[in-house]
Amino acid sequence: QAGQTAINFGIHTCKPPSVPMADAEPPEISVVQEHVATYHGSAVEVAFLPDKGRVLLAAESFEPGERILLEYPLVEAAVDQGAAAYKTLQKLKEEGRLEFAPLFYWAALCTLTAPEVSAASCPPWPAVPETTQGHALLLHAPPEACAEPSASTRAIVDALWPAGCSIDPLRLERLLQVWIYNSFDQGDGPCEAGVIYLASSMLSHSCAPNAAWHQDEANSFILHARGSIAEGEEITIPYLGPNELCMPTEDRRDILATTKAFHCSCERCSEPLDTARIFTCPRCGEGHALAVVAALPADADGALVCSPCGPLSATEVAPLLQVEARLRSWARAQQDSHSSSSAVTVGGVACDDTIARLREAEAAGLTGGHWILDAARAAAAAATTTSDPNFAIELLRKRLAAHELAGAHTVTQCARLRMALSSALCNRGGVNDLREAVDTCSAAADSLALLFGDDHPEHQQAATLQGQAARKLATVRKTSNLDSARIATVLSGCDPVLPKGASGKRNARTSRRAR
C-alpha cells in the first residue's frame, strides 16, 4: 500500500474528492443514486458537494465496527498472458509506446462491449454489457486527461483494430483514466488483476477517516465504521496505507497530489500544527514542540510551537530542523521498503548504521510520535530481532505507545504493532512476557474485528496468536508449579501433594488405584 505511484495497482485509487467541480449537480448523479438505492437500500446515499463532487453519506447512524455496506465488483479484469490482445500490449510496452502499465490498458479493453471487442482484428477478449460500461464511464476521470486520446491509446487502437473501424479512441482513453483513478489491485505478476466498484468509488479520502474497508475472497468491497457515524455524515476512507497516514502533512499531500491529482484539505491536513513532527522543546526541555504546517522562510521565527513556551525562535529550532532534514531521505526509504539494506544485516555495519540513526534522532530532540523517530525505531527493531530481542521488544513498546497517542487514524498500525509485539514476547517466553502477549494480542484482535469484521484473516491471525500465547502460558505456569513443588520437597524433606497432572510418587499411586 505504501510508497507506490499512480501507475501501479498497489494503491487505493478511489475518486479524488477535491477536484474542481461545477456548482450544479451533474445529471448522471441520479443514475448513481438509483444504483445505490437498489443495491444498498437505506444505509447510504449519494450526494453532490460543490467543493468535492459526488460523495457517500450515511443515511442512518452507525456504531463502531458496524458494517456499512458490501458491494460486488462492477468490473473485474485479470491478466491473460495467453490472450493475443494482451501480448500486443506487452509488445507495445517493450517498445516504449505505453505510458502506464499494460494492466491498465488491458482493464480498459475489458470494459469495452462485445460489439467493440468483436470488431478487433485479433481473437476476442472479455467484454461487458453496455449498461456496465455506462456505469463505469460515470466514475471519476480528470477532464484534462480525457480531452483527446493519448499517443498510447492511439497506438493500441491501430494495433488491435483494422483501419476505418468504428472503435472510438476517446472512449477507450476515458475508460483507461477510469481504471487509473478508481481501481483496486488484486494480485501481482502473472496473477495481476484489478477491480472497480460504483458506489464505493464515491467515497472521499480523509487522513482521519471514519470508515475502514477491505476486500474478501470474492473481491467484494466491505466497509465498516471505525467510530460512531451520525446520520447525514459523510463517510470517508483513507486512500493512503497505514504507514503513509502517519507521515507529515506535507508528505501526505504530496503523495495524494502525485497519485490522485488533488490537494488534501481534510480535518488533519487543515490543522495548523503537524502531529507527525514532534520535538522536545529546546527552551524548556519538557514540553513538546510541534512543527507548523504552513511553509515559512528558513530564517523565520515560529516554525516550531511549544505548548508551554509558545512559538520558538529560528535560532532555537535550527539544530532540530537540520537533523530532521538530514535524516528525512533515509527515513522515507525505510517506509518505502521494509527490507531496506540498513535493516537486514544483524551485527554488522548495516545494523550499526541503523542504531546510529536512531541514536542521532533521539539525541537531536525528535520525540514522541515523530515519523522519523518511528521509522528509526522500526528499522532498529527489525535489525535486532535476533541479535538483541530485548532491545527490539522495548522499541516495539515505544512505537506502540507513541501511535496510541497520535489519534484514531493509527488504529490499524497499532493493531499490527500489537501483533508484532505479541509474537516477540512469545518468542522470549517468560511468564510475564506471555501474560503481556495474551493481553496485547487480545487488544489487536478486538481492533481488527472492529475495522474489518471477525471473519477477516488479520483478525483470525491475531486470535490464533492469542490462543498460542495462552496455551504456552499455561504450559509455562504448569512447569513452574512443578519446579516449585520439587524445590519444596528438597528443602523440607517431605513428600508434598504435587499439582494435578505432575509426575511423582503420589500421582503414580493414585493412577494405579484408578486403573
BELMOCOR-V77663 format. One record per pair of residues at least 12 apart in sequence whose ideal C-beta (glycine too) atoms are under 6 Angstrom apart, sorted by the first residue. I is the first residue (numbers start at 0). GAP is how many residues later the second one is. D is the distance in Angstrom with one decimal. If there is no record, write none. Layout:
I|GAP|D ; I|GAP|D
This chain:
0|240|2.9 ; 1|239|4.1 ; 1|241|4.5 ; 1|242|5.2 ; 2|333|3.7 ; 4|254|5.9 ; 5|253|4.3 ; 6|93|4.7 ; 6|94|5.4 ; 8|176|3.4 ; 8|185|5.1 ; 9|175|5.2 ; 10|248|5.8 ; 11|227|4.9 ; 12|168|5.6 ; 12|169|5.9 ; 12|170|5.2 ; 13|187|5.6 ; 13|189|5.7 ; 13|225|5.9 ; 14|125|3.8 ; 14|186|5.2 ; 15|244|4.2 ; 15|245|5.5 ; 15|246|3.8 ; 16|35|4.3 ; 16|187|3.6 ; 17|244|4.2 ; 17|245|6.0 ; 17|247|6.0 ; 18|243|5.4 ; 20|32|4.5 ; 22|27|5.0 ; 24|23|4.3 ; 27|110|5.2 ; 28|19|5.5 ; 28|25|6.0 ; 31|14|5.0 ; 32|13|4.9 ; 34|163|5.7 ; 35|163|5.0 ; 39|29|5.1 ; 41|17|5.1 ; 42|16|5.9 ; 42|26|5.6 ; 43|12|5.3 ; 43|15|5.5 ; 43|25|5.9 ; 44|12|5.3 ; 44|14|4.7 ; 45|156|5.5 ; 51|152|5.9 ; 53|148|5.0 ; 54|149|5.2 ; 54|179|5.4 ; 55|146|4.5 ; 55|147|5.2 ; 55|179|4.9 ; 56|175|6.0 ; 56|177|5.7 ; 57|171|4.9 ; 57|173|5.8 ; 57|175|5.2 ; 57|177|5.7 ; 59|171|5.4 ; 60|169|5.6 ; 60|170|4.9 ; 61|163|4.1 ; 61|167|4.3 ; 63|161|5.7 ; 63|163|5.1 ; 63|386|5.8 ; 64|385|3.9 ; 65|159|5.0 ; 66|157|5.6 ; 67|155|4.3 ; 68|154|5.0 ; 69|150|5.4 ; 69|152|5.2 ; 70|126|5.1 ; 70|128|5.4 ; 70|129|5.2 ; 70|150|4.5 ; 71|148|5.6 ; 72|122|4.5 ; 72|146|5.1 ; 73|61|5.9 ; 73|122|5.2 ; 73|123|5.4 ; 73|124|4.9 ; 74|36|5.4 ; 74|53|5.9 ; 74|61|6.0 ; 74|121|5.3 ; 75|119|4.8 ; 76|30|3.7 ; 76|33|4.3 ; 76|117|5.3 ; 77|115|3.8 ; 78|113|4.7 ; 82|42|5.3 ; 83|38|4.2 ; 83|39|5.2 ; 84|37|5.6 ; 84|40|5.0 ; 84|75|5.9 ; 85|20|5.6 ; 87|71|5.2 ; 88|13|4.2 ; 88|16|5.3 ; 88|17|5.9 ; 89|12|5.7 ; 91|63|5.8 ; 96|58|4.8 ; 97|54|4.9 ; 98|53|4.8 ; 102|89|5.4 ; 103|72|6.0 ; 103|75|5.3 ; 103|76|5.8 ; 106|72|4.4 ; 106|87|5.2 ; 107|64|5.8 ; 107|67|4.1 ; 107|68|4.2 ; 107|71|5.7 ; 109|16|4.9 ; 110|17|5.6 ; 110|22|5.8 ; 110|25|5.2 ; 110|64|4.8 ; 111|15|5.7 ; 112|14|5.7 ; 112|17|5.2 ; 112|20|5.6 ; 113|13|4.3 ; 115|51|5.8 ; 118|46|5.3 ; 119|40|4.8 ; 119|41|5.3 ; 120|41|5.0 ; 134|63|5.4 ; 135|42|5.6 ; 138|39|4.7 ; 138|43|4.6 ; 138|62|5.1 ; 139|41|5.5 ; 140|33|5.9 ; 140|36|3.5 ; 140|37|5.1 ; 140|40|5.8 ; 141|119|5.8 ; 144|32|4.9 ; 145|27|5.9 ; 145|28|4.9 ; 145|31|5.6 ; 148|20|3.8 ; 148|21|5.4 ; 148|24|4.6 ; 152|16|5.4 ; 152|19|5.4 ; 152|20|4.6 ; 153|15|5.7 ; 156|12|4.9 ; 181|14|5.0 ; 181|19|4.7 ; 182|13|5.3 ; 194|24|5.2 ; 196|24|5.1 ; 199|21|4.5 ; 202|34|5.0 ; 203|32|5.3 ; 204|34|4.2 ; 205|30|3.7 ; 205|60|4.3 ; 206|45|5.7 ; 206|59|5.0 ; 206|61|4.1 ; 206|62|5.8 ; 207|59|4.8 ; 207|60|4.7 ; 207|201|5.2 ; 208|27|4.7 ; 208|28|5.1 ; 208|29|4.8 ; 209|16|5.5 ; 209|17|5.9 ; 209|19|5.4 ; 209|26|5.7 ; 210|12|5.4 ; 210|14|5.8 ; 210|15|5.8 ; 210|24|5.1 ; 210|26|5.3 ; 211|12|5.3 ; 211|14|5.3 ; 211|239|4.2 ; 212|24|5.3 ; 213|238|4.8 ; 238|21|5.9 ; 241|170|4.5 ; 241|171|4.4 ; 242|92|5.1 ; 244|164|5.1 ; 245|125|5.8 ; 246|29|6.0 ; 246|124|5.4 ; 247|26|5.3 ; 247|28|4.5 ; 247|29|5.3 ; 248|20|5.2 ; 248|25|5.1 ; 248|44|4.9 ; 271|21|6.0 ; 272|17|4.1 ; 273|17|4.8 ; 273|19|5.2 ; 275|95|4.6 ; 276|14|3.8 ; 277|12|5.8 ; 277|89|5.7 ; 277|90|4.2 ; 277|91|5.7 ; 277|92|4.8 ; 278|41|5.0 ; 278|86|4.8 ; 279|85|4.3 ; 279|87|4.8 ; 280|25|4.0 ; 280|28|5.8 ; 281|34|4.9 ; 282|26|4.8 ; 283|24|5.7 ; 283|25|5.3 ; 286|19|4.4 ; 286|20|5.4 ; 286|21|4.4 ; 288|15|4.1 ; 288|17|4.2 ; 289|15|5.8 ; 290|13|5.7 ; 298|15|5.2 ; 300|12|5.0 ; 300|13|5.2 ; 302|14|5.1 ; 303|13|4.6 ; 319|45|5.2 ; 322|41|3.7 ; 326|45|5.1 ; 330|41|4.3 ; 330|44|4.0 ; 333|41|4.3 ; 333|45|4.9 ; 334|40|5.7 ; 341|12|4.8 ; 341|37|6.0 ; 342|36|4.4 ; 342|39|4.4 ; 342|40|4.7 ; 345|40|5.5 ; 345|41|4.6 ; 346|40|5.1 ; 350|32|4.4 ; 353|25|4.7 ; 353|26|5.1 ; 353|29|4.7 ; 354|25|5.7 ; 356|19|5.1 ; 357|18|4.1 ; 357|22|4.7 ; 360|12|4.9 ; 360|15|4.9 ; 367|34|5.6 ; 368|33|4.3 ; 368|37|4.6 ; 373|25|5.9 ; 376|18|4.6 ; 376|22|5.1 ; 379|15|5.7 ; 380|14|4.1 ; 380|15|5.6 ; 388|39|5.8 ; 392|31|5.0 ; 395|24|5.9 ; 395|25|4.4 ; 398|18|5.7 ; 399|17|4.6 ; 410|36|5.7 ; 414|29|4.6 ; 414|32|4.1 ; 414|33|5.1 ; 417|22|4.8 ; 417|25|5.7 ; 417|26|3.8 ; 418|25|4.9 ; 418|43|5.6 ; 420|19|5.5 ; 421|15|4.3 ; 421|18|4.7 ; 421|19|4.1 ; 421|43|5.7 ; 424|12|4.0 ; 425|43|5.2 ; 430|45|5.6 ; 433|35|5.6 ; 433|38|5.7 ; 433|39|3.8 ; 436|32|4.1 ; 437|28|6.0 ; 437|31|4.8 ; 437|32|5.2 ; 440|21|5.6 ; 440|24|5.0 ; 440|25|3.8 ; 440|28|5.9 ; 441|24|5.5 ; 443|18|4.4 ; 444|14|5.7 ; 444|17|3.9 ; 444|18|4.9 ; 444|21|5.9 ; 447|14|5.6 ; 480|18|4.8 ; 481|20|4.7 ; 484|13|5.0
